[in-house]
Amino acid sequence: MRARKGHARRRARKRLFKDVKGAYLRRGNTAKLAFETLVRARQFAFRDRRAKKRNFRALWITRVTAACKMRGIRYSQFINGLIRCQIELNRKSLSELAIFHPSAFDELVKLSQNALQSA
């Protein structure tokens, strides 16, 4: 009698159903549809891990832009001034400074404006 992989197959199916827990209708309790659902879910997860980085950078830039407008300077001018001053702060830290430490952000704006005027 040939050996069939009963236990291994059952264990694989249980793992599959555990991974697609919460899926809608037959997608969560039919092996074939559950597998297709899992493949798609993993594709979306891969894609969106990268999209998340883009979205956060856009959010930080929007926040810094708003903070710059309140201080009478354009975002591009502000960043250009920081580059000329050789201040290497990323957008995330600039956004945090603008929100939680406005006085420190004001100093950065002054430095940036001075660098632009002296050039």
C-alpha positions in Angstrom: 0.0 0.0 0.0 1.4 3.4 -0.9 1.9 6.1 1.7 -0.3 9.1 1.3 0.5 12.3 3.0 -2.6 12.5 5.2 -1.2 14.1 8.3 1.1 16.5 6.4 -1.7 17.6 4.1 -4.1 18.1 7.0 -1.4 20.2 8.8 -0.8 22.3 5.7 -4.5 22.9 5.3 -4.9 23.9 9.0 -2.0 26.4 8.6 -3.6 27.8 5.4 -7.0 28.3 7.1 -5.3 29.9 10.1 -3.6 32.4 7.7 -6.8 33.3 6.0 -8.9 33.6 9.1 -11.5 36.3 8.7 -11.8 35.9 5.0 -15.3 36.4 3.5 -17.6 33.4 2.8 -16.0 30.5 1.0 -12.7 32.2 0.8 -12.1 31.3 4.4 -13.2 27.7 4.4 -12.4 26.2 0.9 -8.8 25.3 0.4 -8.5 26.4 -3.2 -10.1 29.8 -2.7 -8.3 30.2 0.6 -5.0 29.7 -1.1 -5.8 32.2 -3.9 -6.9 34.7 -1.2 -3.6 34.1 0.7 -1.5 34.6 -2.4 -3.3 37.9 -3.2 -3.1 39.1 0.4 0.7 38.5 0.4 1.1 40.4 -2.9 -0.8 43.4 -1.5 1.2 43.2 1.7 4.5 43.3 -0.3 3.3 46.2 -2.4 1.9 48.2 0.5 5.0 47.9 2.7 6.7 50.0 0.0 3.7 52.3 -0.5 3.6 53.0 3.3 7.1 54.5 3.1 6.0 56.8 0.2 2.9 57.8 2.1 4.7 58.8 5.3 7.3 60.8 3.4 4.5 62.7 1.6 2.8 63.3 5.0 6.0 64.7 6.5 6.6 67.0 3.5 3.0 68.3 3.8 3.5 69.1 7.5 6.8 70.8 6.9 5.3 72.8 4.0 2.5 74.0 6.3 4.9 75.0 9.0 7.0 76.9 6.4 4.0 78.7 5.1 3.2 79.9 8.6 6.7 81.4 8.8 6.6 83.0 5.4 9.0 80.8 3.4 8.3 78.2 0.7 9.2 74.6 1.4 11.6 74.4 -1.5 13.5 77.5 -0.3 13.6 76.1 3.2 15.1 72.8 2.1 17.5 74.6 -0.2 18.7 76.8 2.7 19.2 73.8 4.9 21.3 72.1 2.2 23.4 75.2 1.9 23.9 75.4 5.7 24.9 71.7 5.5 22.1 70.7 8.0 21.2 67.1 7.2 17.9 66.6 8.9 15.4 64.2 7.3 11.8 65.1 6.6 10.5 63.0 9.5 12.6 64.9 12.1 11.8 68.2 10.5 8.1 67.4 10.8 8.5 66.4 14.5 10.4 69.6 15.2 7.6 71.7 13.5 4.9 70.0 15.6 6.5 69.5 19.0 9.4 72.1 19.1 8.3 75.2 17.1 11.0 77.4 18.6 13.7 75.0 17.3 12.0 75.0 13.9 11.9 78.8 13.9 15.7 78.7 14.4 16.1 76.4 11.4 13.9 78.7 9.3 16.2 81.7 10.3 19.3 79.7 9.4 17.8 78.7 6.1 16.8 82.3 5.2 20.2 83.6 6.1 21.9 81.0 3.9 19.7 82.0 1.0 20.4 85.7 1.4 24.1 85.3 1.7 24.3 83.2 -1.4 
